[in-house]
Amino acid sequence: YSSGGAKKADQYILQKLNFPQEKGGVFLLSQQYINLMLAYQLYPLHLISLTSYHNILDTSHLLAPAWQWSLSDNTSINTGAFIGIGKKTNSTLLLESEFGSYGIQLFTKFIYYF
């Protein structure tokens, strides 16, 4: 539950104008979500995971599959995707679902600790 989120889907665009969302500190726009994360270690150096965010208000989903490869004690490579599922819109003033307009975003991250 997020008390700062919108109570209706037609209020999402107003939420994006709030300070935390505008500055990128908070990316969720609604109030109620169900989240799930599954992780499995394939081999000692390989971890796969799937994270799911489900918006209860508009029934959209954000799926985030990922793979982590540990190269050494202080170095790893992560790769994955963010996949938005839900009603899509072409309007910049109306979001029919929170995650439907996300599309598919791919990422790779190199991590080195010292």
C-alpha positions as CSV (number, residue, x, y, z in Angstrom):
1,Y,0.0,0.0,0.0
2,S,1.3,3.5,-0.9
3,S,-0.7,6.3,0.6
4,G,0.9,8.8,-1.8
5,G,-0.4,7.0,-4.9
6,A,-3.5,7.8,-7.0
7,K,-6.8,6.3,-6.1
8,K,-8.0,6.1,-9.8
9,A,-6.2,5.4,-13.1
10,D,-7.3,8.8,-14.6
11,Q,-5.2,10.5,-11.8
12,Y,-1.9,8.9,-12.9
13,I,-0.8,11.9,-15.0
14,L,-1.3,14.2,-11.9
15,Q,0.8,11.8,-9.8
16,K,3.7,12.1,-12.3
17,L,3.8,15.9,-11.5
18,N,4.4,15.3,-7.8
19,F,7.9,15.9,-6.5
20,P,8.9,12.3,-5.7
21,Q,7.8,10.9,-9.0
22,E,9.1,13.9,-11.0
23,K,12.6,13.6,-9.5
24,G,12.7,9.8,-10.0
25,G,12.8,8.8,-6.4
26,V,9.4,7.0,-6.7
27,F,8.2,5.4,-9.9
28,L,5.0,3.8,-8.7
29,L,1.8,5.8,-9.3
30,S,-1.0,3.9,-7.7
31,Q,-1.9,2.9,-4.2
32,Q,-2.2,-0.9,-4.1
33,Y,0.2,-3.5,-5.5
34,I,1.0,-7.2,-5.2
35,N,4.7,-7.9,-5.7
36,L,6.4,-11.3,-6.1
37,M,10.0,-12.2,-6.5
38,L,11.4,-15.6,-7.4
39,A,15.1,-16.4,-7.5
40,Y,17.0,-19.6,-8.4
41,Q,20.7,-20.3,-8.3
42,L,21.4,-22.3,-11.5
43,Y,25.1,-22.9,-10.6
44,P,27.3,-21.4,-7.9
45,L,28.1,-18.3,-10.1
46,H,24.7,-17.9,-11.9
47,L,21.5,-16.6,-10.4
48,I,18.2,-16.0,-12.3
49,S,15.3,-14.1,-10.9
50,L,11.8,-12.9,-11.9
51,T,10.2,-9.9,-10.2
52,S,6.6,-9.0,-10.8
53,Y,4.7,-5.9,-9.8
54,H,0.9,-6.1,-10.2
55,N,-1.2,-3.0,-10.0
56,I,-4.5,-3.9,-8.4
57,L,-6.3,-0.8,-9.6
58,D,-5.8,-1.2,-13.4
59,T,-4.6,-4.8,-13.5
60,S,-1.4,-3.9,-15.3
61,H,1.9,-5.8,-14.7
62,L,5.6,-5.0,-14.7
63,L,7.7,-8.2,-15.2
64,A,11.5,-8.0,-14.6
65,P,13.4,-11.1,-15.5
66,A,17.2,-11.0,-14.7
67,W,20.4,-13.0,-14.8
68,Q,23.4,-12.4,-12.6
69,W,26.8,-13.9,-13.3
70,S,29.4,-13.6,-10.6
71,L,32.8,-13.2,-12.3
72,S,34.8,-13.0,-9.0
73,D,34.4,-12.2,-5.3
74,N,33.9,-8.5,-6.2
75,T,32.8,-8.4,-9.8
76,S,29.5,-9.4,-11.4
77,I,27.5,-8.7,-14.6
78,N,23.7,-8.4,-14.4
79,T,21.4,-8.4,-17.4
80,G,17.7,-8.3,-17.7
81,A,14.5,-6.6,-18.9
82,F,11.5,-4.6,-17.7
83,I,8.4,-5.7,-19.5
84,G,5.2,-3.6,-19.1
85,I,1.9,-5.4,-19.7
86,G,-1.4,-3.6,-19.8
87,K,-3.6,-1.2,-21.8
88,K,-1.4,1.0,-24.0
89,T,-2.2,4.5,-24.9
90,N,-0.9,7.0,-27.5
91,S,-1.9,10.0,-25.5
92,T,0.6,11.9,-23.3
93,L,-2.2,13.3,-21.1
94,L,-4.0,10.0,-20.3
95,L,-2.6,6.7,-19.0
96,E,-5.0,3.9,-19.2
97,S,-2.7,1.6,-17.2
98,E,0.4,2.3,-15.3
99,F,2.7,-0.3,-16.7
100,G,1.1,-0.7,-20.2
101,S,3.0,2.3,-21.6
102,Y,6.4,1.0,-20.4
103,G,7.0,-1.2,-23.4
104,I,10.2,-3.4,-23.2
105,Q,13.4,-2.1,-21.7
106,L,16.6,-4.1,-21.7
107,F,19.6,-3.5,-19.4
108,T,23.1,-4.7,-18.6
109,K,25.0,-3.7,-15.5
110,F,28.7,-4.3,-14.6
111,I,29.4,-4.2,-10.9
112,Y,32.8,-3.9,-9.3
113,Y,33.3,-3.6,-5.6
114,F,36.6,-2.4,-4.1
